[in-house]
Amino acid sequence: MDDFEQELKQALQRRPAPPSLKRKIMERRGLLSIERRHSHWLLWQRVAAGLLIVAVLGGAMQWKLHRDEERRQGEEARRQVMIALRITGHALNEVNAQLNRTHSGDE
Amino acid sequence: MAHDWQLDFEQIVDQHQSMVFSLALRMTGDRGLAEEIAQDVFLELDRNLGKIEGPEHACYWLRRVTMSRSADALRRRRVRGMDLWVDMDEAHGVRDTEKHSSPLGARLEHLLTTLPEAQRAALVLRYQEDMLPEEIAATMDAPLATVKSNLQRGLKLLRAKATSHLREYIRGL
């Protein structure tokens, strides 16, 4: 390193930072930390709200499926009762006809 | 855990604020801007504290990011068409005689500000931070040959400017 370079090295010694620099950094760091915590809290709030909506929608869907299934089972039971009534009616008609025929044979 | 990090961070700020501020100041020539850059660099370090492997890595990281942020600030100013360089004496708010032992040393810092950005960056890292060309190349993400060339050209140009300035100074006496 020649004289000129030594002189340059001397001229380019580190300057002391402004006394307020560290304080400003720590203040901004504190504010950023609060903002970060706030945004985390908001995020969790949104996640919780999302989960609640999903749960409500899921419950509603489940309830609708359950109601549809009950209605379908009710329809099926009604159809079976109607068939049973029709069969019974038909059997009674048969019996009635049989009785009528027996009566007319006796006379 | 958070308390430990805070202690580490404060310690890093204490240790390196002068380096970061001086690098930004010599790259931008603006004390206010240098202070802003230094704040941003340390806050970015805080966000990346988990990735820092040790004190040496922190120093390397700070140098690298400071040079990068300073280059960004200069680019933004160029785009805005603002005056790039504030007079160093005016910007520092301190008279040369209070800072430097010789008239040449006092003007060298000012003359440095007239060099092209890449040459200035190489010279600042070489003579302020006492870094080797290989280390400068790693910090600047530049080929070693480019760094060596910037150092040689910058030094030559600065020497020529200083000689011319000294001639004028002697003539003025």
Interface residues (C-beta under 8 A of the other chain):
Chain A: F4 E5 E7 L8 K9 Q10 A11 L12 Q13 R14 R15 P16 A17 P18 L21 K22 K24 I25 M26 R28 R29 L32
Chain B: F9 E10 V13 D14 Q17 S18 M19 V20 F21 S22 L25 R26 R31 E35 A38 Q39 F42 L43 D46 H92 H100 S101 S102 L104 G105 A106 L108 E109 L112 L123 V124 Y127 Q128 D130 L155 L158 R159 A162
